[in-house]
Amino acid sequence: MKPREQALLLLRKAAQDEALLDEVLTSDHVSDEIIGFHCQQAAEKILKALLSDVGVRFRRTHEIGAWLSWRRLVMRCQSSLRTLTC
């Protein structure tokens, strides 16, 4: 899969997490932990989309903190963020 295609796929999946959150956010039947998990999943997918779009290969991991420490990558992603939409 090409980097832009992967980025767009990840953004669509992040949008699905957001749609789920919209549905359950005010529910008394869904715990804060579940809400937080899906927030984290959406954020992770968005970050992976940005990395993919600028051609950065990344490990398949859920350690979002490790990516956030990559200041250089964030700088590379800024221009991509302006052009990447799903």
N, C-alpha and C positions, 0 to 999 in steps of 0.2 A: 504494500500500500504506500502511496506517495505521502510525503510529510503533510501536505495541505489536506489531503483526504482524511488522514488520520486525525488531524487537528479538528476538522469539521465534525467527524464522527464523535470525538470526545466532547465537543461543545454540545452536540445534540443530546448526548447522554447526561451531561451536566444539567441541561434544560429539563430533562425528565426528572432528575433529582429535585430540581427547584419546583416543578409542577407537583410532585408528591408532597413537598413541604407546604405548598400553598393549600393543599387539601387537608393536611393533618395538623397544621400548626396550632390551631385553637382547640383541638380535640383533647378532652380529658382522658382519653383512652390510650394516648401515645405519650411515652415518657420523654423527659428532657434529653435523656441519653440517646434515644432513637432520633430525635430531632437533630441533636448535635452531630450524630454519626452521618446523617444525610447532608448536613451543611458541609461537613468535612469532605465527604465524597464529591460534592459538587465543586468545592474549591480545588480539590486535588485534580479533578478532570479538567478544569479550566487551566490550571498551571501546566498540566501535561499537554494540553492543546497548544499553549503558547510555546512550550519547548519543542514540540513536534513541528510547529509552523516555521521555526527558525532553524530547523535541521539538527537540533540537539538530541542525541540518543540518550536515553535514560533507562535506568534499571526499573524493572517491574516491581515497585515497592510502594508501600503505603506510608513511608516515612516522609511526610510532607515537610517537616522541619528541616530535613537535610537539603531539600531543594531550595527552600527559602533562604538558606545561608549562601547560596550561589549568587552573590551580588552581580557578578559579571554576566550571568545568564539573564538576570532580570533586566539589565541594561540592554541586552540584545533583543529582548522580547518587547521592549517599548514600542518600536516601530511596527511590529507585527500586531500588537494589540489594537492599533489604530485601524488596521485593514481587515482583521479576522472577524467575520460574522457568520452565523449559521442561518 
